[in-house]
């Protein structure tokens, strides 16, 4: 290297004096700062783009997607309509009492006939003193001033035969409702513990309150049958309500006229879907 260029020469030029500078270590060291600067700029740009995209996606997702809380399931009691008791039947009429029979002696006006034509002689006077006089003879108690009561014939009454009730009849109204073992509080607790309150959310139900009504029959042995939904909200709510009622234990049967009968029951279950 010429003497006048040494003072202005780079250290790298001094090290590689007389060597090949077209490629290899000299070129890498010569362009090191430029490559580092470019890499930092590219890395910073990628980081800014990634961060901005993440923030934008989060903002848009917050507007479109709803975060659903744990659903609340409400069990409502259905008050069965009370059956009005029929009025008691009127008391039966007292038995008809016949008046005591008074002894009577037949006495007819005397007719003059021959002895052989007389069919029956009149009674002696002693018997007529203690008996009533009539056109016929009748045995009975002595006439001591007894006044025979007036007999009022009330006529004959037709008593209709009560129809025989069907043993398989399902009652809508009964005197004593079918009940869950332990009462209504146990029934509510059973439904809350066994029903899946998240089913509406899991099936994508919109925000809101949904009340399903399920009807079922409690037979004379306390078994549950004929379970069906009276509502149709969808999203699996009716199916879940019917499932939890079907799997329940036996009930205490309803009572009508002193005997156990089949009876309908209705149960509403409310599902709530809320968003933050």
C-alpha positions as CSV (number, residue, x, y, z in Angstrom):
1,X,0.0,0.0,0.0
2,X,1.3,3.4,-0.8
3,X,2.5,5.6,2.1
4,X,0.0,8.4,1.4
5,X,-3.0,6.0,1.7
6,X,-2.0,4.3,5.0
7,X,-3.4,7.1,7.2
8,X,-6.8,7.0,5.5
9,X,-7.0,3.3,5.0
10,X,-9.4,1.1,7.1
11,X,-8.1,-1.5,9.5
12,X,-9.8,-4.1,7.3
13,X,-7.8,-2.9,4.3
14,X,-4.6,-3.1,6.2
15,X,-5.3,-6.7,7.4
16,X,-6.2,-7.9,3.9
17,X,-3.4,-6.0,2.1
18,X,-2.2,-8.3,-0.6
19,X,-5.0,-10.8,-0.3
20,X,-8.1,-11.6,-2.4
21,X,-10.8,-9.1,-1.5
22,X,-13.4,-10.0,-4.0
23,X,-15.2,-12.6,-1.7
24,X,-14.9,-14.5,1.5
25,X,-14.0,-13.1,4.9
26,X,-13.1,-9.6,3.6
27,X,-16.5,-9.1,1.9
28,X,-18.3,-10.4,5.0
29,X,-16.5,-8.0,7.3
30,X,-16.8,-5.1,4.9
31,X,-20.7,-5.5,4.7
32,X,-21.2,-6.5,8.3
33,X,-22.7,-3.2,9.5
34,X,-25.0,-2.9,6.5
35,X,-26.3,-6.4,7.0
36,X,-26.9,-5.9,10.7
37,X,-28.8,-2.7,10.1
38,X,-31.0,-4.3,7.4
39,X,-31.8,-7.3,9.7
40,X,-32.8,-5.1,12.6
41,X,-35.1,-3.1,10.3
42,X,-36.8,-6.2,8.9
43,X,-37.2,-7.8,12.4
44,X,-38.7,-4.6,13.8
45,X,-41.1,-4.4,10.9
46,X,-42.3,-8.0,11.3
47,X,-42.8,-7.5,15.0
48,X,-44.8,-4.3,14.5
49,X,-47.0,-6.0,11.8
50,X,-47.6,-9.1,14.0
51,X,-48.5,-7.0,17.1
52,X,-50.8,-4.8,15.1
53,X,-52.5,-7.7,13.5
54,X,-53.0,-9.4,16.8
55,X,-54.6,-6.3,18.4
56,X,-56.8,-5.8,15.4
57,X,-58.0,-9.4,15.4
58,X,-58.7,-9.2,19.1
59,X,-60.8,-6.1,18.7
60,X,-62.8,-7.6,15.8
61,X,-63.4,-10.8,17.7
62,X,-64.6,-9.0,20.8
63,X,-67.4,-7.4,18.6
64,X,-68.5,-10.6,16.9
65,X,-68.0,-13.4,19.4
66,X,-69.9,-13.6,22.7
67,X,-68.4,-15.1,25.7
68,X,-71.2,-17.0,27.4
69,X,-71.4,-17.4,31.1
70,X,-72.4,-20.5,32.9
71,X,-76.1,-20.9,32.3
72,X,-78.6,-20.7,35.1
73,X,-81.4,-23.2,35.2
74,X,-84.5,-22.3,37.0
75,X,-87.0,-24.8,38.2
76,X,-90.6,-23.6,38.5
77,X,-93.4,-25.1,40.5
78,X,-96.6,-25.8,38.7
79,X,-99.7,-25.4,40.8
80,X,-102.1,-28.1,39.8
81,X,-105.7,-26.8,39.7
82,X,-107.6,-27.8,42.7
83,X,-110.6,-30.0,42.1
84,X,-113.8,-28.7,43.6
85,X,-115.4,-31.2,45.9
86,X,-118.9,-32.2,44.7
87,X,-121.7,-31.4,47.1
88,X,-122.5,-34.3,49.5
89,X,-125.6,-36.4,48.4
90,X,-128.8,-35.6,50.3
91,X,-129.5,-37.9,53.2
92,X,-131.8,-40.8,52.4
93,X,-135.5,-40.4,53.3
94,X,-136.4,-42.1,56.6
95,X,-138.0,-45.5,56.3
96,X,-141.8,-45.5,56.0
97,X,-143.3,-46.5,59.3
98,X,-146.6,-48.3,59.1
99,X,-149.2,-47.4,61.8
100,X,-150.0,-50.2,64.2
101,X,-152.9,-52.3,63.2
102,X,-155.9,-51.9,65.3
103,X,-158.1,-54.9,66.0
104,X,-161.3,-54.6,63.9
105,X,-164.5,-56.7,63.9
106,X,-166.7,-57.0,60.9
107,X,-170.2,-55.7,61.7
108,X,-172.8,-55.2,59.0
109,X,-176.4,-54.1,59.4
110,X,-178.6,-57.1,60.3
111,X,-180.6,-58.7,57.5
112,X,-183.4,-61.0,58.3
113,X,-182.6,-64.4,56.8
114,X,-183.3,-68.0,57.6
115,X,-180.8,-69.8,59.8
116,X,-179.5,-72.0,57.0
117,X,-178.8,-68.9,54.8
118,X,-176.6,-67.1,57.4
119,X,-173.0,-67.4,56.3
120,X,-171.3,-66.0,59.4
121,X,-172.9,-64.8,62.5
122,X,-172.1,-61.3,63.9
123,X,-169.5,-61.1,66.7
124,X,-170.7,-61.0,70.3
125,X,-171.2,-57.6,71.9
126,X,-168.3,-58.2,74.3
127,X,-165.8,-58.3,71.4
128,X,-167.4,-55.2,69.8
129,X,-166.7,-53.2,72.9
130,X,-162.9,-53.6,72.7
131,X,-162.5,-53.5,68.9
132,X,-163.2,-51.0,66.1
133,X,-166.2,-51.8,63.9
134,X,-165.4,-52.1,60.2
135,X,-166.6,-54.1,57.2
136,X,-163.8,-56.6,57.5
137,X,-162.1,-58.6,60.3
138,X,-158.5,-57.6,61.2
139,X,-156.2,-58.8,64.0
140,X,-154.2,-56.2,66.0
141,X,-153.9,-54.4,69.2
142,X,-156.9,-53.3,71.3
143,X,-158.4,-50.0,70.4
144,X,-157.3,-47.7,73.3
145,X,-157.8,-44.4,71.6
146,X,-154.8,-44.8,69.2
147,X,-155.1,-42.5,66.3
148,X,-153.5,-44.0,63.2
149,X,-151.0,-41.5,61.8
150,X,-151.6,-40.1,58.3
151,X,-149.4,-42.0,55.8
152,X,-148.1,-39.9,53.0
153,X,-146.9,-41.9,50.0
154,X,-144.0,-40.0,48.6
155,X,-143.9,-42.1,45.6
156,X,-141.0,-44.2,44.2
157,X,-137.7,-42.7,43.4
158,X,-135.4,-44.0,40.7
159,X,-131.8,-44.2,41.8
160,X,-129.4,-44.1,39.0
161,X,-126.5,-46.5,39.2
162,X,-123.1,-44.8,39.3
163,X,-121.0,-45.5,36.2
164,X,-118.0,-47.7,36.8
165,X,-114.8,-45.7,36.2
166,X,-112.2,-46.9,33.8
167,X,-109.2,-48.4,35.7
168,X,-106.8,-47.0,33.1
169,X,-108.2,-43.5,33.0
170,X,-105.6,-40.8,33.3
171,X,-106.8,-37.9,35.5
172,X,-106.1,-34.2,34.9
173,X,-107.4,-33.2,38.3
174,X,-107.3,-35.4,41.4
175,X,-108.0,-35.0,45.1
176,X,-104.3,-35.7,46.1
177,X,-101.6,-34.9,43.6
178,X,-98.8,-37.3,42.8
179,X,-95.6,-36.3,44.7
180,X,-91.8,-36.8,44.5
181,X,-90.3,-38.7,47.5
182,X,-89.3,-36.0,50.0
183,X,-91.6,-33.3,48.6
184,X,-91.2,-30.4,46.1
185,X,-87.9,-29.2,47.7
186,X,-86.3,-32.7,46.9
187,X,-87.7,-32.6,43.4
188,X,-86.2,-29.2,42.7
189,X,-82.8,-30.3,44.1
190,X,-82.9,-33.5,42.0
191,X,-83.5,-31.5,38.8
192,X,-80.8,-28.9,39.5
193,X,-78.2,-31.6,40.3
194,X,-79.0,-33.8,37.3
195,X,-80.0,-31.5,34.5
196,X,-77.3,-30.0,32.2
197,X,-77.8,-26.3,32.4
198,X,-75.1,-25.7,29.7
199,X,-76.9,-27.6,27.0
200,X,-78.4,-24.5,25.4
201,X,-75.0,-22.8,25.2
202,X,-73.2,-25.9,23.9
203,X,-75.7,-26.1,21.1
204,X,-75.4,-22.4,20.1
205,X,-78.6,-20.9,21.5
206,X,-78.8,-17.1,21.3
207,X,-78.8,-15.0,24.4
208,X,-82.1,-15.1,26.2
209,X,-84.4,-17.0,28.6
210,X,-86.1,-20.2,27.5
211,X,-88.8,-22.0,29.6
212,X,-89.5,-25.6,28.5
213,X,-92.6,-27.4,29.8
214,X,-92.7,-31.2,30.0
215,X,-95.8,-33.3,30.7
216,X,-95.6,-36.8,32.1
217,X,-97.9,-39.5,33.7
218,X,-97.4,-41.0,37.1
219,X,-99.2,-44.4,37.2
220,X,-100.7,-46.3,40.1
221,X,-97.3,-47.8,41.0
222,X,-95.5,-44.5,40.9
223,X,-93.7,-45.1,37.6
224,X,-93.1,-42.2,35.2
225,X,-94.3,-42.7,31.6
226,X,-95.6,-40.8,28.5
227,X,-93.0,-38.0,28.9
228,X,-93.4,-35.4,26.2
229,X,-92.4,-31.7,25.7
230,X,-95.2,-29.1,25.3
231,X,-92.7,-26.5,24.0
232,X,-90.2,-26.5,21.1
233,X,-87.4,-24.1,21.7
234,X,-84.8,-26.4,20.3
235,X,-81.0,-26.4,21.0
236,X,-81.5,-29.7,22.9
237,X,-83.4,-28.1,25.8
238,X,-86.5,-30.2,25.6
239,X,-84.5,-33.4,25.1
240,X,-82.5,-32.6,28.2
241,X,-85.6,-31.8,30.3
242,X,-87.3,-35.1,29.3
243,X,-84.1,-37.0,29.9
244,X,-83.7,-35.9,33.5
245,X,-87.4,-36.5,34.3
246,X,-87.3,-40.0,32.8
247,X,-84.3,-41.1,34.8
248,X,-85.9,-40.1,38.1
249,X,-87.0,-42.5,40.9
250,X,-90.6,-43.6,41.6
251,X,-93.2,-41.2,42.8
252,X,-96.0,-41.4,45.2
253,X,-99.2,-42.0,43.1
254,X,-102.1,-39.6,43.0
255,X,-105.3,-40.5,44.9
256,X,-108.9,-40.1,43.8
257,X,-111.9,-41.3,45.7
258,X,-109.7,-43.2,48.1
259,X,-107.8,-45.2,45.5
260,X,-104.5,-44.7,43.6
261,X,-105.0,-43.6,40.0
262,X,-103.0,-42.5,37.0
263,X,-102.5,-38.7,36.8
264,X,-100.8,-36.1,34.6
265,X,-98.1,-33.8,35.9
266,X,-96.4,-30.8,34.3
267,X,-93.0,-29.4,35.0
268,X,-91.4,-26.2,33.6
269,X,-87.6,-25.8,33.4
270,X,-86.0,-22.5,32.5
271,X,-82.6,-22.2,30.7
272,X,-80.8,-18.8,30.6
273,X,-78.1,-17.9,28.2
274,X,-76.1,-14.7,29.0
275,X,-73.2,-13.0,27.3
276,X,-70.5,-10.7,28.8
